[in-house]
Amino acid sequence: MSIDVRPAVVFEDVRAVIGPKSPTSNVCWCLSYRIPSKLNNELRGTARGEYVAELCRAELSPGVLAYDDETPVGWAAIAPRADTSFARNRKIPQVDELPVWSLWCIRVRPGHRKQGISHALIDGAVEFAREHGAPAVEAYPLDSGDAKVDLTMAYPGIRKNFERAGFSKAADTTSVLAGHPRILMRLDLS
């Protein structure tokens, strides 16, 4: 299998990976860290997908997609931290004033897991950020050790996958997800 990671500009492909089975469902669509919580709470049903469709048409796409041939099989959300709620997050610290990018969600479609797609997504998201001038990329994965993580709550990724991609722990956080602490990891792109 050859995985190709590309900017997420085709809305139907984004929908295939992170959209709900029912278009009126109120699933995340990977908006909860991207937009202010008030707007996130106001967007209901089909309005959520319509908002993401607009993001896919923007100059800077909302993330990257992994493709197996032409089938979208994975998603990673990445953006400048200043454009996300991480810029104001009280549980995940800001290490310094560097205009870093945040990589906060990795999703691999069922039936395509355990094939290295999450690794390709991390690498592809880092390359996307580098191409857009990011000096560094941050991630906020679970520090779960060898403990099993519920796949629904594994969206921020796990520490060992980011270490494998060259990220280093930069700070502890007070954020806990699914019973696991999250840490701030960073990859310098200079």
C-alpha positions as a printed Julia matrix, in Angstrom:
190×3 Matrix{Float64}:
   0.0    0.0    0.0
   1.24   3.46  -0.89
  -0.2    6.31   1.2
  -0.27   9.81  -0.26
  -0.95  12.76   2.07
  -2.47  15.89   0.52
  -4.05  19.14   1.7
  -7.71  18.69   2.63
  -9.33  20.64  -0.19
 -11.97  18.14  -1.35
 -14.89  18.43   1.04
 -16.45  15.09   0.1
 -13.17  13.38   1.02
 -13.07  15.2    4.38
 -16.7   14.17   4.96
 -15.79  10.53   4.21
 -13.24  10.53   7.04
 -14.65  12.83   9.75
 -18.26  13.48   8.76
 -21.28  11.81  10.34
 -23.3    9.05   8.74
 -26.32  11.32   9.1
 -25.77  14.87   7.74
 -27.98  16.31  10.5
 -25.87  14.79  13.29
 -23.95  17.12  15.6
 -20.57  15.37  15.53
 -17.35  17.29  16.03
 -16.21  17.67  12.38
 -12.89  18.6   14.04
 -14.2   22.08  14.86
 -14.05  22.08  18.66
 -10.45  23.37  18.84
 -10.58  25.3   15.56
 -13.35  27.8   16.3
 -14.57  29.71  19.36
 -16.77  27.56  21.62
 -19.76  29.87  21.18
 -19.72  29.36  17.4
 -19.01  25.65  17.85
 -22.13  25.35  20.02
 -24.25  27.39  17.59
 -23.4   25.26  14.55
 -25.96  22.46  14.55
 -26.74  19.67  12.11
 -25.89  20.43   8.48
 -24.41  23.85   9.39
 -21.35  22.05  10.78
 -20.58  20.34   7.47
 -21.27  23.55   5.55
 -18.73  25.34   7.74
 -16.12  22.68   7.03
 -16.89  22.88   3.3
 -16.03  26.6    3.47
 -12.77  25.77   5.26
 -11.87  23.36   2.45
 -12.31  26.19  -0.06
 -10.18  28.65   1.94
  -6.65  29.59   0.92
  -5.24  27.51   3.8
  -6.92  24.11   4.01
  -8.04  22.9    7.46
  -5.66  19.94   7.5
  -4.43  17.02   5.45
  -5.94  13.79   4.19
  -4.24  10.45   3.65
  -5.21   8.56   0.51
  -4.79   4.91  -0.4
  -4.87   5.3   -4.17
  -7.84   7.71  -4.47
  -9.68   6.53  -1.34
  -9.47   8.95   1.61
  -8.42   6.89   4.63
  -7.19   9.39   7.21
  -7.32  12.97   8.45
  -5.06  15.27  10.47
  -6.12  18.73  11.67
  -3.35  21.32  11.66
  -3.33  25.12  11.8
  -1.37  28.0   13.3
  -1.87  27.79  17.08
  -2.89  31.46  17.09
  -5.92  30.51  14.95
  -7.11  27.82  17.36
  -8.47  27.65  20.9
  -5.05  26.35  21.98
  -3.92  30.0   21.88
  -6.14  30.59  24.93
  -6.22  27.13  26.49
  -5.63  27.17  30.25
  -4.75  23.47  30.45
  -2.21  23.34  27.62
   0.54  25.91  28.19
   2.18  28.18  25.69
   5.88  27.33  25.86
   7.17  30.55  24.27
   6.21  33.25  21.76
   7.21  31.25  18.68
   4.29  31.23  16.17
   3.97  27.44  16.24
   1.34  25.36  14.47
  -0.91  22.94  16.33
  -1.57  19.36  15.24
  -4.49  18.21  17.36
  -6.47  15.46  15.66
  -5.55  12.3   13.8
  -8.28  10.01  12.51
  -7.9    6.81  10.5
 -11.02   5.25   9.02
 -12.1    1.85  10.31
 -10.8   -0.9    8.05
  -7.58   1.02   7.41
  -6.03   1.04  10.89
  -2.75  -0.64  11.87
  -1.24   0.11   8.44
   0.99   3.09   9.32
  -1.51   5.71   8.19
  -1.29   7.73  11.42
   2.48   7.96  10.94
   2.0    9.16   7.36
  -0.54  11.72   8.58
   1.82  13.13  11.2
   4.62  13.39   8.63
   2.27  14.9    6.04
   0.86  17.46   8.49
   4.39  18.5    9.48
   5.34  18.91   5.81
   2.16  20.94   5.18
   3.06  23.27   8.08
   6.67  23.55   6.87
   5.47  24.5    3.36
   3.4   27.27   4.91
   6.28  28.71   6.93
   5.71  27.16  10.35
   8.82  27.43  12.55
   7.66  24.48  14.67
   4.73  22.12  15.13
   3.16  21.26  18.46
   0.98  18.29  19.32
  -0.89  17.41  22.52
  -0.99  13.6   22.53
  -1.97  11.17  25.23
   0.9    9.97  27.41
  -0.62   6.52  27.83
   2.51   4.41  28.11
   1.58   0.85  27.16
  -2.04   1.24  28.26
  -4.73   0.63  25.69
  -6.54   3.78  24.57
 -10.17   3.85  23.45
 -10.06   4.65  19.72
 -12.78   7.29  20.02
 -10.66   9.25  22.46
  -7.3    8.63  20.77
  -7.8   11.52  18.33
  -4.92  13.64  19.71
  -2.56  10.75  19.0
  -0.24   8.99  21.39
   3.19  10.03  22.59
   5.18   7.2   21.0
   3.88   8.02  17.51
   5.02  11.62  17.84
   8.39  10.56  19.26
   8.8    8.32  16.22
   8.19  11.4   14.02
  10.93  13.36  15.82
   8.82  15.33  18.31
  10.15  15.88  21.84
   8.28  16.57  25.05
   8.26  20.32  25.63
   5.93  20.62  28.62
   3.45  18.89  30.87
  -0.2   19.93  30.68
  -3.1   19.7   33.09
  -5.28  18.23  30.35
  -6.51  14.67  30.81
  -8.45  12.73  28.18
  -9.98   9.27  28.66
  -8.02   8.94  31.92
  -4.65   9.65  30.29
  -2.57  12.8   30.75
  -1.79  14.83  27.66
   1.65  16.31  27.11
   2.85  19.1   24.86
   5.3   17.84  22.24
   7.15  19.94  19.71
   9.1   19.49  16.5
  11.41  22.35  15.51
  11.33  22.96  11.74
  14.21  25.46  11.53
